[in-house]
Amino acid sequence: MDERLRISGAAPARECVVGLPAAEEPSAAWSICGRNQKGNQLMHDRKGPIRKISVAFPVIGETEKRYVADCLDSSWISSIGKYLSRFEEAFAEFCEVKHAITTNNGTTAIHLALVALGIGPGDEVIVPTLTFVATANAVRYCGATPVLVDCDEETLNIDVRAIESKITARTRAIIPVHLYGHPADMDSILELVKKYNLHVIEDAAEAHGAKYRARTVGSIGTCATFSFYGNKIVTTGEGGMVTTNDDELAAKLRLYRGQGMDPNRRYWHPVIGYNYRMTNIAAAIGCAQLERVDEALARRKRLASWYSSELSQIPGLVLPVQKDYAEHVYWMYTVLLPECSAETRDLVREFLESRGVETRPVFYPMHLLPPYEENPARYPKATQISIRGLNLPTHELLTEADVAHVSEQLDSAIRSVRLSLCA
C-alpha cells in the first residue's frame, strides 16, 4: 500500500466500473455486487457493503424499450426506418435549425462535416488543445493539420483571444468545443470567421441544449456536431448528428454519409463516401430520449446547484462558472483541485474510489499526446487544468443526498491527501 494512503487512512482503489476491468483481479477485500437502479454500484469491503456512485449513468425508460421493440417487430433494424427521419426532425427542432443529419457516432460527425466542407491535405483547422482527442483526430483523417490553441481558464473552452495569432493563409475552419456543457464565446469566433472567410464547426458533443445568448448551440456556426454516446445527455448508445441551416451543405452531408450514393440513382456513386449511417434502433432510442430532454436538462441544473452549494466552502477548490452569455448544461460537473500535481490529483481520486465515488480526470490536452505533442509551455493554462481538473459524478439519477456524500468525501480526500503529503 502507498505509504501516504496508509497514513491518510484511505484504502487502495480497485477499478470497479462495469466494462472496465482492473489491472488485477479484485481481492477478497473488494467485490462488485451489481448496480442498482440509481446508477450506483454495490461493492463490499471487509466491513460490509458500500455503494459506489458512478460518474455517469444513462437513463433508459419504458419508452425507449417500446420504440426499440417496435423496430425489432417491424424488421427495420438497419439504416432505414421511420425513427431515423423522426429523430432528425425532432433534433433539428430542438436545435432550432433546418437540417439534422444522423451519423453513427460523434467522431464520424466531425469527419463528415469536414469532408462536406471540402477540407483536406494542406489545410489547417484551429482546435482547442483541451478537448477529447476525436476533435483533432477527425482533422487528421482529412489529411489536414489541427492547429492548437490554449484554453480560457474560467470556462475551459478555447481562448478566443489566442485564436487570431494562429490563423494563416492555409486556415480553413475553427472548431470551438463547448466543453463539459458550457458554450464557447461564439461572437468573438464569428467575428474572426467573417474577417478571414472561414468555416466554424461547433463541437457540441457535450452540450446538448446549451445556449449562447439565448441561441441553442448547434445553430450558430456553419454546422455543428453532436455525440450520443452512452454517457451523454441524450444517448442512442452510439450515435452522432450534424446540424446546419445550409441546404447545400446538408445535401453533401447526406451524400457522403451514405457511401456517396446518388439519392436519385441507386448504386451510382459520384464521390467517395463513407458508411456513417445511424441504425433505426439507435434513432428509436434517441426519439424517446428527446421526449424527456427538458426534464433531463432541468435535473442537471438542479444537480449543479446542489454541488455548488455543498462545495463552496472547500478552500482552494475552483467550481465551474456560468458566464452571463451562457446557459450551461453540466454534462460533467468539473472542478479544479487546489494547486496540486498530477500525483496529488490521482491520490484524491484513489481516496474517493475507496469511498465508493467514481471520478474522471479532465481530458489530456492534445499537446501532451504523442500524435500532437508540442512544448507544454506554449499552453500553460490547459496544462495546469489537465493536472487539477476532476469530473464529479454527474447524471440525472443522483439525489441531493448523493451529492452531499460526494462533496463530503471530496473534502475528506483533499484534507487527507494534504496531511499525508505533509507527514
C-alpha positions as CSV (number, residue, x, y, z in Angstrom):
1,M,0.0,0.0,0.0
2,D,1.2,3.5,-0.8
3,E,2.6,5.0,2.5
4,R,0.7,8.2,2.0
5,L,-2.5,6.4,1.6
6,R,-1.8,4.3,4.7
7,I,-1.2,7.5,6.7
8,S,-4.4,9.2,5.5
9,G,-6.5,6.1,6.2
10,A,-7.7,5.5,2.6
11,A,-7.8,2.0,1.1
12,P,-6.1,1.4,-2.2
13,A,-8.5,1.8,-5.1
14,R,-9.7,-1.1,-7.2
15,E,-11.2,-0.4,-10.7
16,C,-14.8,-1.3,-10.2
17,V,-16.5,0.1,-13.3
18,V,-18.6,-2.3,-15.3
19,G,-16.9,-3.0,-18.6
20,L,-13.5,-1.5,-17.4
21,P,-11.8,-4.4,-15.5
22,A,-9.0,-3.7,-13.1
23,A,-5.4,-4.5,-13.9
24,E,-5.6,-7.2,-11.3
25,E,-8.5,-9.3,-10.1
26,P,-10.3,-7.9,-7.1
27,S,-9.0,-9.4,-3.9
28,A,-11.2,-10.8,-1.2
29,A,-11.3,-7.3,0.3
30,W,-13.3,-5.9,-2.6
31,S,-16.1,-7.3,-4.7
32,I,-18.8,-5.9,-7.0
33,C,-22.3,-6.9,-6.2
34,G,-24.1,-5.3,-9.2
35,R,-25.6,-1.9,-10.0
36,N,-28.8,-0.5,-8.6
37,Q,-31.5,1.4,-10.4
38,K,-30.0,4.8,-9.4
39,G,-26.7,4.1,-11.2
40,N,-24.8,3.2,-8.1
41,Q,-22.8,0.1,-8.0
42,L,-22.8,-2.0,-4.9
43,M,-19.4,-3.2,-3.5
44,H,-18.2,-5.0,-0.5
45,D,-15.1,-4.3,1.6
46,R,-14.0,-6.1,4.7
47,K,-16.5,-4.0,6.8
48,G,-19.5,-5.0,4.6
49,P,-21.4,-3.5,1.7
50,I,-20.8,0.0,0.4
51,R,-22.3,1.8,-2.5
52,K,-20.4,3.2,-5.5
53,I,-21.7,6.3,-7.1
54,S,-21.0,6.2,-10.9
55,V,-19.5,9.2,-12.6
56,A,-22.2,8.8,-15.4
57,F,-25.2,6.7,-16.0
58,P,-27.7,6.5,-18.9
59,V,-31.4,6.9,-18.1
60,I,-33.3,4.3,-20.2
61,G,-37.0,4.1,-19.7
62,E,-40.0,2.2,-20.9
63,T,-40.5,4.4,-23.9
64,E,-37.0,3.6,-25.2
65,K,-37.8,-0.1,-24.7
66,R,-41.1,0.2,-26.5
67,Y,-39.6,2.0,-29.5
68,V,-36.8,-0.5,-29.8
69,A,-39.2,-3.4,-29.7
70,D,-41.2,-1.7,-32.4
71,C,-38.1,-1.7,-34.6
72,L,-37.5,-5.4,-33.9
73,D,-41.1,-6.3,-34.6
74,S,-41.1,-4.3,-37.8
75,S,-37.8,-5.8,-39.0
76,W,-36.5,-2.2,-39.7
77,I,-33.3,-2.6,-37.7
78,S,-30.6,-1.1,-40.0
79,S,-30.2,2.4,-41.6
80,I,-33.7,2.7,-43.0
81,G,-36.8,3.2,-40.9
82,K,-39.3,5.7,-39.5
83,Y,-37.4,6.5,-36.4
84,L,-34.4,7.9,-38.4
85,S,-36.4,10.7,-40.1
86,R,-38.4,11.3,-36.9
87,F,-35.2,11.7,-34.8
88,E,-33.6,14.0,-37.3
89,E,-36.7,16.2,-37.5
90,A,-37.0,16.3,-33.7
91,F,-33.4,17.1,-33.2
92,A,-33.5,19.9,-35.8
93,E,-36.4,21.4,-33.9
94,F,-34.6,21.0,-30.6
95,C,-31.5,22.9,-32.0
96,E,-33.6,25.4,-34.0
97,V,-32.1,24.5,-37.3
98,K,-33.3,23.5,-40.7
99,H,-31.4,20.2,-41.0
100,A,-30.1,17.5,-38.8
101,I,-28.2,14.5,-40.3
102,T,-27.7,11.4,-38.2
103,T,-24.4,9.6,-38.0
104,N,-23.1,6.5,-36.2
105,N,-21.0,8.4,-33.7
106,G,-19.7,11.8,-32.8
107,T,-16.3,11.4,-34.3
108,T,-17.7,10.5,-37.7
109,A,-20.0,13.5,-37.4
110,I,-16.9,15.8,-37.2
111,H,-15.2,14.0,-40.0
112,L,-18.3,14.1,-42.2
113,A,-18.6,17.9,-41.6
114,L,-15.0,18.5,-42.6
115,V,-15.3,16.4,-45.7
116,A,-18.5,18.1,-46.8
117,L,-16.8,21.5,-46.3
118,G,-14.0,20.4,-48.6
119,I,-11.3,20.4,-46.1
120,G,-8.3,18.3,-47.0
121,P,-4.5,18.0,-47.3
122,G,-2.6,21.3,-46.9
123,D,-5.5,22.9,-45.0
124,E,-5.3,23.9,-41.3
125,V,-8.1,23.7,-38.8
126,I,-7.9,25.5,-35.5
127,V,-9.0,23.4,-32.5
128,P,-8.6,23.8,-28.7
129,T,-5.9,21.8,-27.1
130,L,-8.1,21.0,-24.2
131,T,-10.7,18.6,-25.8
132,F,-11.4,15.0,-26.3
133,V,-8.9,13.6,-28.9
134,A,-11.7,13.0,-31.5
135,T,-11.8,16.7,-32.4
136,A,-8.2,16.7,-33.6
137,N,-8.2,13.1,-35.0
138,A,-11.1,14.0,-37.4
139,V,-9.0,16.8,-38.8
140,R,-6.1,14.4,-39.4
141,Y,-8.5,11.9,-41.1
142,C,-8.9,14.5,-43.8
143,G,-5.1,15.0,-44.2
144,A,-5.4,18.5,-42.7
145,T,-3.4,19.9,-39.8
146,P,-5.0,20.7,-36.4
147,V,-3.6,23.9,-35.1
148,L,-3.9,24.0,-31.3
149,V,-5.0,26.9,-29.1
150,D,-4.8,27.2,-25.3
151,C,-7.9,27.4,-23.2
152,D,-9.7,30.0,-21.2
153,E,-9.0,29.3,-17.5
154,E,-12.6,30.1,-16.4
155,T,-14.8,28.3,-18.9
156,L,-12.1,25.7,-20.0
157,N,-13.2,26.5,-23.6
158,I,-10.9,27.7,-26.4
159,D,-9.3,31.1,-25.6
160,V,-10.8,33.3,-28.2
161,R,-8.0,35.9,-27.5
162,A,-5.4,33.5,-28.8
163,I,-7.1,32.4,-32.0
164,E,-6.2,35.2,-34.4
165,S,-2.5,34.7,-34.0
166,K,-2.8,31.1,-35.2
167,I,-4.7,32.0,-38.4
168,T,-2.6,31.6,-41.6
169,A,-3.3,31.6,-45.3
170,R,-4.0,27.9,-45.0
171,T,-6.6,28.1,-42.2
172,R,-10.0,26.9,-43.4
173,A,-12.0,26.4,-40.3
174,I,-12.3,26.8,-36.5
175,I,-13.8,24.1,-34.3
176,P,-14.8,25.5,-30.9
177,V,-15.7,22.8,-28.4
178,H,-18.5,23.6,-25.9
179,L,-16.5,21.7,-23.3
180,Y,-18.4,19.9,-20.5
181,G,-21.6,21.7,-21.4
182,H,-20.5,25.4,-21.3
183,P,-20.8,27.2,-24.6
184,A,-17.7,28.8,-26.1
185,D,-17.6,32.6,-26.7
186,M,-19.1,32.3,-30.2
187,D,-19.5,36.1,-31.0
188,S,-15.7,36.5,-30.8
189,I,-15.2,33.5,-33.0
190,L,-17.8,34.6,-35.6
191,E,-16.0,37.9,-36.0
192,L,-12.8,36.1,-36.9
193,V,-14.7,33.8,-39.2
194,K,-16.2,36.7,-41.1
195,K,-12.9,38.6,-41.2
196,Y,-10.9,35.7,-42.6
197,N,-13.7,33.9,-44.6
198,L,-13.6,30.7,-42.5
199,H,-16.0,27.9,-41.6
200,V,-16.9,27.3,-38.0
201,I,-17.9,23.8,-36.8
202,E,-19.3,23.7,-33.3
203,D,-18.3,20.6,-31.5
204,A,-21.4,20.3,-29.3
205,A,-20.8,16.6,-28.3
206,E,-21.1,17.5,-24.6
207,A,-23.5,20.4,-24.8
208,H,-27.0,19.2,-25.9
209,G,-29.4,22.0,-25.2
210,A,-26.8,24.6,-24.0
211,K,-27.5,28.2,-25.1
212,Y,-25.3,31.1,-26.1
213,R,-27.0,34.5,-25.9
214,A,-30.4,32.6,-26.0
215,R,-29.4,30.7,-29.2
216,T,-29.2,27.0,-28.9
217,V,-25.7,25.5,-29.6
218,G,-25.8,23.7,-32.9
219,S,-27.5,26.6,-34.7
220,I,-24.7,29.2,-34.5
221,G,-21.8,28.0,-36.8
222,T,-21.6,26.8,-40.4
223,C,-22.6,23.5,-38.9
224,A,-22.3,21.6,-35.6
225,T,-21.6,18.1,-34.5
226,F,-23.1,16.1,-31.6
227,S,-22.4,12.8,-29.9
228,F,-25.0,10.4,-28.4
229,Y,-22.6,8.1,-26.6
230,G,-23.9,6.3,-23.6
231,N,-22.8,8.9,-21.1
232,K,-24.2,11.9,-23.0
233,I,-27.2,14.0,-22.0
234,V,-29.1,12.5,-25.0
235,T,-27.9,9.0,-25.8
236,T,-28.5,6.4,-28.5
237,G,-25.9,4.0,-27.2
238,E,-23.6,5.1,-30.0
239,G,-24.5,7.8,-32.4
240,G,-24.0,11.3,-33.7
241,M,-25.6,14.2,-35.6
242,V,-24.6,17.1,-37.8
243,T,-26.8,20.2,-37.8
244,T,-26.9,23.1,-40.2
245,N,-29.1,25.7,-41.8
246,D,-27.2,25.4,-45.2
247,D,-29.3,23.4,-47.7
248,E,-26.4,22.7,-50.0
249,L,-24.2,21.5,-47.1
250,A,-27.0,19.3,-45.8
251,A,-27.2,17.6,-49.2
252,K,-23.5,17.0,-49.2
253,L,-23.5,15.6,-45.7
254,R,-26.2,13.1,-46.6
255,L,-24.4,12.1,-49.8
256,Y,-21.1,11.4,-48.1
257,R,-22.7,9.7,-45.1
258,G,-24.3,7.0,-47.3
259,Q,-21.2,5.7,-49.3
260,G,-21.6,8.6,-51.7
261,M,-24.6,7.1,-53.4
262,D,-26.6,9.4,-55.6
263,P,-30.1,9.7,-53.9
264,N,-31.7,9.7,-57.3
265,R,-29.7,6.9,-58.9
266,R,-29.4,3.7,-56.9
267,Y,-25.9,2.2,-56.7
268,W,-24.4,5.2,-58.6
269,H,-21.6,6.7,-56.6
270,P,-20.3,10.1,-57.9
271,V,-18.0,10.6,-54.9
272,I,-16.0,8.5,-52.4
273,G,-18.3,8.3,-49.4
274,Y,-18.4,6.7,-46.0
275,N,-20.7,4.3,-44.2
276,Y,-21.5,6.7,-41.3
277,R,-25.2,5.9,-41.1
278,M,-27.1,5.5,-37.8
279,T,-29.4,2.5,-37.3
280,N,-33.1,2.8,-36.9
281,I,-32.8,1.1,-33.5
282,A,-30.4,3.8,-32.3
283,A,-32.7,6.5,-33.6
284,A,-35.6,4.9,-31.8
285,I,-33.7,5.3,-28.5
286,G,-32.9,8.9,-29.5
287,C,-36.5,9.7,-30.2
288,A,-37.5,8.5,-26.7
289,Q,-34.6,10.5,-25.1
290,L,-35.7,13.7,-26.8
291,E,-39.2,13.4,-25.4
292,R,-37.8,13.9,-21.9
293,V,-34.8,16.1,-22.7
294,D,-36.3,19.1,-20.9
295,E,-36.6,17.1,-17.7
296,A,-33.0,15.8,-18.2
297,L,-31.6,19.3,-18.5
298,A,-33.6,20.6,-15.5
299,R,-32.3,17.8,-13.4
300,R,-28.7,18.6,-14.3
301,K,-29.1,22.2,-13.5
302,R,-30.5,21.3,-10.1
303,L,-27.7,18.8,-9.5
304,A,-25.2,21.6,-10.3
305,S,-26.8,23.9,-7.8
306,W,-26.6,21.2,-5.1
307,Y,-22.9,20.7,-5.9
308,S,-22.1,24.5,-5.9
309,S,-23.8,24.9,-2.5
310,E,-22.1,21.9,-0.9
311,L,-18.6,22.6,-2.3
312,S,-18.4,26.3,-2.0
313,Q,-16.7,26.1,1.4
314,I,-13.8,23.9,0.4
315,P,-10.7,26.2,0.4
316,G,-8.9,26.5,-2.9
317,L,-11.5,24.4,-4.8
318,V,-12.5,26.1,-8.1
319,L,-16.1,25.4,-9.1
320,P,-17.5,25.7,-12.7
321,V,-18.6,29.1,-13.9
322,Q,-21.5,30.1,-16.0
323,K,-20.8,33.3,-17.9
324,D,-23.5,35.8,-18.4
325,Y,-23.8,34.9,-22.1
326,A,-24.2,31.2,-21.5
327,E,-26.6,28.6,-20.3
328,H,-24.5,25.7,-19.0
329,V,-26.0,22.2,-19.2
330,Y,-23.4,20.5,-17.0
331,W,-22.7,17.4,-19.0
332,M,-19.9,17.0,-16.3
333,Y,-19.7,19.0,-13.1
334,T,-16.0,19.8,-13.3
335,V,-13.9,21.2,-10.5
336,L,-10.3,22.3,-10.2
337,L,-8.5,21.0,-7.2
338,P,-6.4,23.3,-5.1
339,E,-2.9,23.8,-6.5
340,C,-1.5,20.3,-6.9
341,S,0.5,17.9,-9.0
342,A,-0.9,15.1,-11.1
343,E,0.2,12.7,-8.5
344,T,-1.8,14.5,-5.8
345,R,-4.9,14.6,-8.0
346,D,-4.6,10.8,-8.5
347,L,-4.3,10.3,-4.8
348,V,-7.5,12.3,-4.3
349,R,-9.2,10.1,-7.0
350,E,-7.9,6.9,-5.3
351,F,-9.3,8.1,-1.9
352,L,-12.7,8.8,-3.5
353,E,-12.7,5.5,-5.3
354,S,-12.0,3.7,-2.0
355,R,-15.1,5.6,-0.5
356,G,-17.3,4.5,-3.4
357,V,-17.1,7.7,-5.5
358,E,-16.1,7.3,-9.2
359,T,-14.5,10.3,-10.8
360,R,-12.7,11.2,-14.0
361,P,-9.7,13.4,-14.7
362,V,-10.3,16.1,-17.4
363,F,-9.0,15.3,-20.8
364,Y,-5.3,15.2,-21.6
365,P,-4.7,18.3,-23.8
366,M,-3.7,17.4,-27.4
367,H,-0.2,19.0,-26.9
368,L,0.6,16.3,-24.4
369,L,-0.4,13.3,-26.6
370,P,2.1,11.6,-28.8
371,P,0.4,12.3,-32.2
372,Y,0.1,16.1,-31.4
373,E,2.9,16.7,-29.0
374,E,4.2,20.2,-28.5
375,N,6.0,22.1,-25.8
376,P,3.6,22.4,-22.8
377,A,5.0,25.9,-22.1
378,R,3.1,27.1,-25.1
379,Y,-0.2,26.0,-23.5
380,P,0.2,26.8,-19.8
381,K,-3.5,27.1,-18.9
382,A,-4.6,23.8,-20.4
383,T,-1.5,22.1,-19.0
384,Q,-2.5,23.2,-15.4
385,I,-6.2,22.4,-15.8
386,S,-5.4,18.9,-17.0
387,I,-3.4,18.4,-13.8
388,R,-6.0,19.9,-11.4
389,G,-9.3,19.1,-13.2
390,L,-11.7,16.5,-11.9
391,N,-15.2,15.4,-13.2
392,L,-17.5,14.5,-10.4
393,P,-20.5,12.2,-10.7
394,T,-23.0,13.9,-12.9
395,H,-26.2,12.2,-14.0
396,E,-29.9,12.6,-13.6
397,L,-30.5,9.8,-11.0
398,L,-28.3,11.4,-8.4
399,T,-30.1,12.7,-5.3
400,E,-29.3,15.6,-3.1
401,A,-28.1,13.1,-0.5
402,D,-25.8,11.6,-3.1
403,V,-24.3,15.0,-3.9
404,A,-23.8,15.7,-0.2
405,H,-22.0,12.4,0.1
406,V,-19.7,13.0,-2.8
407,S,-19.0,16.5,-1.6
408,E,-18.2,15.3,1.9
409,Q,-15.9,12.6,0.6
410,L,-14.1,15.1,-1.7
411,D,-13.5,17.4,1.2
412,S,-12.1,14.5,3.2
413,A,-10.0,13.4,0.3
414,I,-8.4,16.8,-0.1
415,R,-7.7,17.1,3.7
416,S,-6.3,13.6,4.0
417,V,-4.0,13.9,1.0
418,R,-2.7,17.3,2.2
419,L,-2.0,15.7,5.7
420,S,-0.3,12.7,4.2
421,L,2.0,14.7,2.0
422,C,3.0,16.9,4.9
423,A,3.7,13.9,7.2
